[in-house]
């Protein structure tokens, strides 16, 4: 059966690895991005325009999901929600705009995206949803309170929705990565990254492909009896 995936946040370091796996596994892909279209064009050149369909949308705004839904024209049986941004600083330093944008991106747009595509999945009794959350959604992080709150909400969303749609042939799971070697850590010095690595039992940061491979597992038939779960990809950190 032909499978079609919608990947939210396809242009980031983790997103690009997820996209490559999907394309290698034969999916037709709607690849969402906000600003970095160059990464999507590279994938088009490598895998073909018929397999890679770009969608530009700013999901930190209220009309982002509407634009996203209107850009798809075939049944989507697989959704990976990999969008996210962070703010590092004291809770009292978060301004209202930053707060609203992160809540919109990590919570409201996640809910609205799934809500938009779910009826067709239910009608066809077929669907697979994976949310890329964070270890901080499980245990919280000082100076990342807003990020931790929104990522924790994603995990509750996954657990609740999985129960609601299990009898409809739809699985819903989450990945909770620990520290991953991506641009999101660019605000840290090399010394700070080493300190984090020393705190992780496996002694190193995760690589983006390791998170992507975990997503592939949850999309595969090898996880056919797994739903409502949070898979920690954190090197034993939690």
C-alpha positions, 0 to 999 in steps of 0.5 A, spaced: 500 500 500 502 506 498 503 511 504 503 518 504 507 522 510 506 529 513 512 531 516 512 537 520 519 541 521 522 537 515 528 542 515 531 542 521 537 537 523 532 531 526 527 533 521 532 532 515 534 525 517 526 523 518 525 525 511 531 521 508 528 515 512 521 516 510 523 517 502 528 511 503 522 507 505 518 509 499 513 514 502 510 520 498 512 526 503 509 532 504 515 536 507 513 542 512 518 548 513 517 555 515 523 558 512 529 554 510 527 551 503 534 549 501 534 543 505 527 541 502 530 543 495 536 538 496 531 532 498 527 534 491 533 533 487 535 527 491 529 523 491 525 526 485 519 532 485 514 527 485 516 524 492 517 530 495 512 535 496 514 542 500 509 546 504 511 552 507 507 554 513 508 558 520 505 554 525 507 559 530 501 563 528 493 562 528 493 561 520 498 556 519 495 550 520 489 552 515 495 553 510 498 547 511 491 543 510 490 546 504 496 544 501 495 537 501 491 534 496 491 526 498 490 522 504 495 522 509 496 516 513 502 518 517 504 524 521 510 526 524 510 532 528 517 535 529 516 542 530 519 546 536 523 552 538 526 553 545 527 559 550 533 559 555 532 564 560 528 565 567 521 564 567 520 571 569 524 573 563 519 570 557 515 576 554 508 575 552 510 574 544 515 568 545 510 565 550 504 565 545 508 563 539 511 557 543 504 555 546 501 556 539 507 552 535 508 546 540 501 545 543 495 549 539 498 547 532 499 540 534 492 539 536 489 543 530 494 539 525 491 532 528 484 535 528 484 537 521 487 530 518 484 525 523 477 524 520 480 521 514 484 517 518 478 514 522 474 513 516 479 509 513 481 506 519 488 507 518 493 512 521 500 513 525 502 519 528 508 520 532 510 526 536 517 528 537 517 531 544 523 532 549 526 529 555 524 536 558 517 534 557 518 528 562 522 531 567 522 539 566 528 543 566 530 549 569 531 556 565 526 552 560 520 552 564 516 554 558 519 549 553 518 544 558 511 545 559 509 545 552 513 539 551 509 535 557 503 537 554 505 534 548 506 527 551 499 528 555 496 529 548 499 523 545 497 518 551 490 521 551 489 521 543 492 514 543 486 511 547 481 515 543 483 512 536 486 505 538 480 502 535 480 506 529 486 502 527 490 509 529 497 509 533 499 515 537 506 515 540 512 520 542 519 520 542 522 524 547 530 525 545 535 527 550 541 532 548 542 531 541 547 534 537 543 539 533 543 547 532 538 548 538 545 547 542 548 552 538 547 557 544 552 552 549 559 553 549 563 546 547 565 546 555 557 546 556 556 541 551 562 536 554 559 537 561 552 535 559 555 529 555 559 527 562 552 527 565 549 522 560 550 515 562 553 513 555 557 519 555 555 523 549 550 527 545 545 523 541 546 524 533 540 526 529 539 520 525 538 516 532 532 520 533 530 519 526 531 511 526 527 511 533 521 514 529 522 509 523 521 504 528 514 507 531 512 507 524 514 500 522 510 494 523 515 492 528 511 496 533 504 494 531 502 493 538 505 499 541 501 506 542 500 511 547 508 510 549 513 515 550 520 512 547 526 515 551 532 516 546 536 519 551 542 515 552 540 513 559 540 520 562 533 519 564 
